[in-house]
């Protein structure tokens, strides 16, 4: 057994989701399908502390987003549409369908939570329940940006600069980029298993990762906001049940009212802060499970009925 494998017994898949893009995923557990999505600058490895408990109830699909990890990293289009959350959501819909899961629940953090939000809005028949970690809606966060937020989330504004400036700076020392971005949060680097940190640093150094990360953020500051504003104008809301959790020690808690913001765009919202910072699944896995498992297993009960 590989001592560095964070998900022993999980199968590895690399699945073609169209347009020349392949998504990398690990699959394991038993029961109804649960899609897990990571954030920046990480990979599916973020879930290693909660996967064993979740796998007792669900068939887990841990995916690397387009542009991240071992998934494809296409060159960004002029309008960044191929890294829009709509496109990334479609990737995941196709991934789950190819694995035989036309309906599923989603647990997602950070950038993955933004993709999951779009996935549930665009494809409400596919998503049963949604758990989003440490974000408020993208449009709300940009429209309410103030100096405190901009200083703390400096990378939002660095990564959207025109190519190749941010790519070149990240590629100069990808391991340091990962350490600095993650280590400067409230908990430092202490919560991260060395194997997981090594996985993030390895992925950051892969050809195309810096560009994929930047394109994700460029899309978020442009075409994603267009899609979000169009939803607001048409009165489109998130219809699936949503559990929103965030870190009490983090920037989202300090700068926004996440529950209020989610209730502006969703019809069935609950949640609150946990005693941790941004990286909830690694800083406070037990607290996350205590909140997420009852919410998600309620969906199992609904399926059985």
DOPAPA-456232 format. One line per field, with one value per residue (C-alpha): x negated, y, z negated; residue number from 0. Coordinates in nm, 3 decimals. Example, Ala and Ser with C-alpha at 12.3 -4.5 7.8 and 13.67 -1.06 7.14 Angstrom:
REM DOPAPA-456232
u c(-1.230 -1.367)
v c(-0.450 -0.106)
w c(-0.780 -0.714)
pos c(0 1)
//
This chain:
REM DOPAPA-456232
u c(0.000 -0.131 -0.192 -0.132 0.213 0.468 0.761 0.669 0.914 1.050 1.048 0.882 1.066 0.967 1.285 1.341 1.606 1.595 1.414 1.083 1.106 1.049 1.129 0.932 1.134 1.110 1.418 1.493 1.743 2.096 2.444 2.591 2.348 2.182 1.963 1.684 1.514 1.200 1.082 0.769 0.479 0.566 0.692 0.934 0.686 0.857 1.119 0.889 0.988 1.363 1.373 1.365 1.676 1.859 1.773 1.978 2.288 2.210 2.032 1.783 1.661 1.364 1.288 1.010 1.163 1.069 0.739 0.640 0.472 0.448 0.741 0.697 0.577 0.688 0.566 0.813 1.035 1.041 1.352 1.243 1.570 1.404 1.326 1.665 1.838 2.111 1.859 1.688 2.028 2.106 1.778 1.893 2.242 2.085 1.840 2.119 2.333 2.043 2.010 2.380 2.501 2.768 2.864 2.628 2.550 2.258 2.014 1.782 1.525 1.405 1.367 1.540 1.831 1.867 1.879 2.130 2.352 2.367 2.416 2.722 2.868 2.822 2.906 3.147 3.278 2.931 2.839 3.040 2.867 2.578 2.320 2.103 1.798 1.657 1.799 2.070 2.209 1.945 2.147 2.211 1.845 1.728 1.998 1.923 1.544 1.379 1.018 1.018 1.140 0.912 0.605 0.693 0.804 0.527 0.501 0.848 0.703 0.355 0.472 0.706 0.425 0.366 0.154 -0.125 -0.219 -0.059 -0.135 -0.502 -0.527 -0.353 -0.563 -0.882 -0.820 -0.490 -0.564 -0.624 -0.302 -0.106 -0.280 -0.234 0.132 0.237 -0.001 0.104 0.461 0.570 0.447 0.116 -0.013 0.047 0.377 0.231 0.111 -0.237 -0.114 0.172 -0.054 -0.295 -0.004 0.095 -0.261 -0.310 0.009 -0.081 -0.403 -0.234 -0.244 0.063 0.175 0.078 0.270 0.571 0.587 0.564 0.831 1.066 1.032 1.044 1.373 1.505 1.434 1.595 1.822 1.934 2.060 2.250 2.419 2.499 2.643 2.855 2.996 3.083 3.254 3.464 3.540 3.356 3.285 3.113 3.394 3.217 3.171 2.848 2.631 2.382 2.092 1.798 1.503 1.561 1.192 1.192 1.228 1.574 1.711 1.533 1.635 1.977 2.303 2.299 2.638 2.811 2.638 2.733 3.092 3.099 3.034 3.167 3.503 3.401 3.092 2.953 2.608 2.364 2.000 1.769 1.480 1.205 1.064 1.095 0.986 1.278 1.234 0.876 0.900 1.228 1.323 1.528 1.727 1.790 1.914 2.139 2.319 2.299 2.382 2.730 2.814 2.691 2.831 3.170 3.142 3.083 3.402 3.590 3.453 3.557 3.908)
v c(0.000 0.344 0.529 0.860 0.759 0.965 0.756 0.388 0.162 0.441 0.384 0.635 0.769 1.004 1.077 1.262 1.529 1.679 1.962 1.781 1.801 1.510 1.525 1.332 1.178 0.930 0.717 0.510 0.431 0.298 0.437 0.738 0.956 1.259 1.487 1.667 1.973 2.147 2.507 2.709 2.629 2.271 1.942 1.666 1.579 1.833 1.572 1.307 1.377 1.350 1.091 0.782 0.888 1.006 0.685 0.486 0.660 0.768 0.674 0.958 1.120 1.344 1.547 1.785 2.089 2.188 2.375 2.210 1.893 1.617 1.739 1.907 2.266 2.413 2.748 3.017 3.179 3.555 3.596 3.317 3.134 2.794 2.856 3.003 2.831 2.736 2.544 2.391 2.286 2.117 1.925 1.784 1.702 1.497 1.336 1.223 1.102 0.899 0.732 0.646 0.921 1.140 1.275 1.346 1.565 1.809 1.912 2.187 2.434 2.773 2.772 2.437 2.585 2.855 2.585 2.390 2.698 2.733 2.357 2.362 2.674 2.547 2.182 2.168 1.827 1.678 1.823 1.705 1.888 2.131 2.205 2.511 2.593 2.937 3.146 3.402 3.438 3.565 3.864 3.976 3.949 4.155 4.419 4.457 4.462 4.698 4.751 4.484 4.219 4.328 4.314 3.968 3.827 3.998 3.691 3.764 4.077 3.943 3.633 3.826 4.038 3.979 3.681 3.602 3.818 3.622 3.288 3.377 3.478 3.161 2.938 3.089 2.898 2.705 2.538 2.875 3.010 2.727 2.772 3.148 3.153 2.878 2.954 3.317 3.226 3.228 2.876 2.883 2.555 2.351 2.188 2.034 1.675 1.681 1.437 1.669 1.973 1.782 1.694 2.060 2.165 1.890 1.991 2.360 2.279 2.086 2.252 2.467 2.480 2.845 2.939 2.729 2.891 3.240 3.163 3.041 3.378 3.581 3.413 3.484 3.856 3.873 3.624 3.465 3.801 3.842 3.507 3.595 3.934 3.772 3.535 3.829 4.013 3.707 3.620 3.286 3.146 2.842 2.595 2.301 2.282 2.459 2.427 2.715 2.683 2.915 2.969 3.200 3.301 3.367 3.663 3.567 3.586 3.914 4.092 3.953 3.812 3.478 3.352 3.676 3.682 3.322 3.393 3.664 3.407 3.077 2.963 2.699 2.803 2.710 2.710 2.918 2.961 2.689 2.739 2.744 2.940 2.903 2.541 2.382 2.020 2.015 2.250 2.123 1.789 1.671 1.994 1.976 1.618 1.705 1.964 1.812 1.447 1.505 1.743 1.506 1.189 1.358 1.347 0.971 0.934 1.131 0.902 0.590 0.726)
w c(0.000 0.093 -0.238 -0.061 0.065 -0.125 0.004 -0.024 0.153 0.373 0.748 0.982 1.287 1.568 1.759 2.086 2.027 2.376 2.554 2.507 2.126 1.891 1.521 1.263 0.980 0.695 0.621 0.312 0.041 0.067 0.099 0.274 0.472 0.314 0.526 0.337 0.485 0.363 0.369 0.448 0.456 0.371 0.513 0.414 0.137 -0.092 -0.181 -0.329 -0.692 -0.632 -0.353 -0.579 -0.772 -0.461 -0.276 -0.530 -0.394 -0.039 0.278 0.289 0.609 0.533 0.844 0.947 1.112 1.466 1.439 1.110 0.988 1.246 1.456 1.794 1.808 2.141 2.262 2.163 2.422 2.477 2.260 2.021 2.095 2.089 1.721 1.637 1.349 1.598 1.807 1.505 1.369 1.699 1.668 1.338 1.457 1.736 1.495 1.265 1.553 1.692 1.351 1.353 1.118 1.282 0.937 0.648 0.349 0.341 0.069 0.191 0.062 0.188 0.571 0.588 0.394 0.660 0.926 0.715 0.680 1.059 1.100 0.874 1.038 1.393 1.324 1.028 1.133 1.089 0.748 0.447 0.162 0.144 -0.128 -0.056 -0.266 -0.343 -0.064 -0.009 0.343 0.585 0.700 0.342 0.250 0.547 0.507 0.135 0.164 -0.082 -0.184 -0.458 -0.218 0.067 -0.158 -0.289 0.046 0.246 0.469 0.614 0.771 0.845 1.034 1.267 1.410 1.782 1.878 1.845 1.544 1.259 1.427 1.455 1.090 0.966 1.191 1.050 0.724 0.716 0.380 0.218 0.369 0.207 -0.129 -0.130 -0.020 -0.259 -0.544 -0.579 -0.671 -1.034 -1.123 -0.935 -0.793 -1.110 -0.998 -0.683 -0.667 -0.505 -0.242 -0.147 -0.139 0.085 0.314 0.346 0.417 0.676 0.854 0.849 1.033 1.315 1.658 1.707 1.343 1.290 1.604 1.506 1.162 1.312 1.572 1.298 1.122 1.445 1.530 1.180 1.218 1.562 1.732 1.405 1.282 1.609 1.551 1.188 1.282 1.553 1.290 1.066 1.349 1.438 1.076 1.095 0.750 0.606 0.548 0.382 0.003 -0.097 -0.407 -0.421 -0.666 -0.712 -0.944 -1.239 -1.225 -0.852 -0.619 -0.493 -0.848 -0.914 -0.595 -0.501 -0.635 -0.449 -0.563 -0.467 -0.129 -0.051 -0.147 0.120 0.393 0.250 0.115 -0.144 -0.343 -0.682 -0.837 -1.038 -1.142 -1.271 -1.514 -1.251 -0.962 -0.588 -0.535 -0.717 -0.604 -0.728 -1.027 -1.176 -1.017 -1.315 -1.333 -0.959 -0.981 -1.275 -1.062 -0.715 -0.784 -0.933 -0.649 -0.379 -0.531 -0.538 -0.160 -0.184 -0.387 -0.120 0.152 -0.041 -0.080)
pos c(0 1 2 3 4 5 6 7 8 9 10 11 12 13 14 15 16 17 18 19 20 21 22 23 24 25 26 27 28 29 30 31 32 33 34 35 36 37 38 39 40 41 42 43 44 45 46 47 48 49 50 51 52 53 54 55 56 57 58 59 60 61 62 63 64 65 66 67 68 69 70 71 72 73 74 75 76 77 78 79 80 81 82 83 84 85 86 87 88 89 90 91 92 93 94 95 96 97 98 99 100 101 102 103 104 105 106 107 108 109 110 111 112 113 114 115 116 117 118 119 120 121 122 123 124 125 126 127 128 129 130 131 132 133 134 135 136 137 138 139 140 141 142 143 144 145 146 147 148 149 150 151 152 153 154 155 156 157 158 159 160 161 162 163 164 165 166 167 168 169 170 171 172 173 174 175 176 177 178 179 180 181 182 183 184 185 186 187 188 189 190 191 192 193 194 195 196 197 198 199 200 201 202 203 204 205 206 207 208 209 210 211 212 213 214 215 216 217 218 219 220 221 222 223 224 225 226 227 228 229 230 231 232 233 234 235 236 237 238 239 240 241 242 243 244 245 246 247 248 249 250 251 252 253 254 255 256 257 258 259 260 261 262 263 264 265 266 267 268 269 270 271 272 273 274 275 276 277 278 279 280 281 282 283 284 285 286 287 288 289 290 291 292 293 294 295 296 297 298 299 300 301 302 303 304)
//
